[in-house]
Structure formats: C-alpha cells, structure tokens
Amino acid sequence: MNYKDNKEAVDALRLTYDKFFTEIQKVIVGQDEVIKEVIIAILSGGHGLLVGVPGLAKTLLVNTIAQILGLEYKRIQFTPDLMPSDIIGTEIFDSNKDFKFIKGPLFANIVLADEINRTPPKTQAALLEAMQERIVTVAGVRYKLDDPFFVLATQNPIELEGTYPLPEAQLDRFMFNIRVDYPSVTEEIDIVRRTTVDHKTNLDPVITKEDIIFYQKLIRQVPVNQNVLEYAVNLSTKSRPGLENSASVSDKYIVWGAGPRASQYLILGAKTFAVLNGKYSPDIEDVQAIAPAILRHRLVKNYKAEAEGVSVEDIIHELLV
C-alpha cells in the first residue's frame, strides 16, 4: 500500500470520523476532546487511560464507541480480589478428560479495565503484559489476541485508600492520559433530560475492524517532515532533568522525564490528529495539540513542585512555549 496512492483513503477516514461523531452524539453529550483522544489512540494503535471522578459516563462512552466501531467489547470491573486468571482465562479438565482453555474477557477488541488501580499489581501486570505483547501465556501455551486490540482503563483521581497506583513504567504503556472533566451546566441539563425518560437510542456502526486495521497501517505511512520529527524528540528530551538540552522547568521541578516511547507516540498521535483534521502530513502544531495527553502521565514531579503547587499541566505548558 502506497501512501501517495491512498489520499482518497485519507479523505474517506476524515468523512468516517465525521459520521462517527454524529452517531456518538446520539448518546454522549459533550466530551468532544475526550472522544477525539480515544479515537486518535485507537487509530494510532495505542491504549488510553481515562481519569475522572465517578458518574462522568466513562463506561458508557467506551461502550458506545465500541458499538459504533463495530468491535467486540468486554468490561472488566477491577477489584482487590481479582486474579490474573480471571481476566486472561484458565484451563479446565473437561468431560473428555482433556485440558481445555477457556478464554477470559481479555480476548476482545476493546477491553474496558474499570478502576484499574483497585486491583493488586499481579493482576495489573497480567493486563499490561497483554497490552504490550498482544499475547497471553497460559500453561506454557501462547495465545494471540485478536486485532485490533485496545485497552481503555479508567481511574478515579481522588480515591487513594484501597488502591494500587500504577508504577510509572506501567503507566508508560498507555499512549494517552485522558482527563474526563465535569460537563457544563447546559450539557448537564441535556444529560439529565436524556437519561430520565424511557427512550432507547439505536446506534449504527460506521466502520469495521478490518477498516480500522487498514487505517492504522495508513496512518503509519503518513510522511513527517524532519523539523517536526526533531521537535517531537526535543520536546521529550527537554522534559528530562540534568541533560544538556533540559528545559529550566524540568531541572527545577521534575525527577524523571518522558522516555523514547513518548517521542514515538507524539509522532503517531500527530499523524492521526493531522489526518482527522484534513491534512496529509503533520506539523509542529499537531504535535503540540496532542502533547499534554501524552506527557501528563510520564512526568514525575519533585518535592519542590509539590510544595509550590506546580501542576504537571503547568510544566507541560512551559515545555510547549
């Protein structure tokens, strides 16, 4: 597949994206930026961590997106007693006296890991290994997960008791940290009006999983100018304290900065963002547009930042200036 010969496919993706928004707005009120970032992650082949307080329709959002994309969807409610076998699957001894593998909910196209920080590290690690390798191993046998495969995990930012925070190395496997904020007053009035009547909305799939795989390959063929590539890499390296080209805000407020995976995701995300906005190649503004969602879970603040009330968002703003 040659990118130059597939500009019509790029245009078709843009039209499909518009149809997708039309469908999802039948159910979801507002949250346009959240929806856009989820779609960018999916088309880029990445995973997303949705961070927001309860009641903001994170589960409904993921379920709706899965329906419109025509993908198999499974939801896992993470709890303190959840074991790796509960999500991966297990072997049973059947009536024919043979071992048979029963697949767990991880075998789906979109997996919603609800409240991922409520389950112990052993189960978190099983999920995160599958995210990275797209393969699970049970009793020495490797099972490949279906393509496309995406994990959208949710996390409550205000609860700490009874939780197991994800280590930075595991957070790094998520392409985006997506903030889900409260709706506006007007949006909340619309939400209450829609959800307090007896009405069921029918959704029409606008794309197939084969189309998604095709578009993922197409995105990777989008050309990137050298100056955009260098900007993305320099943005990541500026966030690392103690280096020759470190930003002053990094030396002052950051313990650990973004790794090379951030640079990769900045380019992939910028490619997708550009295509969805009708462009055939990304520019620096496209990198800047998706940078906060990629960097906010990869920067580790020091005590000075905490003491002075400096947020990760403030640091990212300084890096982008």
Beta strands, then each sheet from edge to edge (+ up, - down):
strand 1: 48-51
strand 2: 73-77
strand 3: 89-93
strand 4: 99-103
strand 5: 110-114
strand 6: 135-138
strand 7: 141-144
strand 8: 150-155
strand 9: 176-179
strand 10: 254-256
strand 11: 300-301
sheet 1: 2+ 5+ 8+ 1+ 9+
sheet 2: 3+ 4-
sheet 3: 6+ 7-
sheet 4: 10+ 11-
end
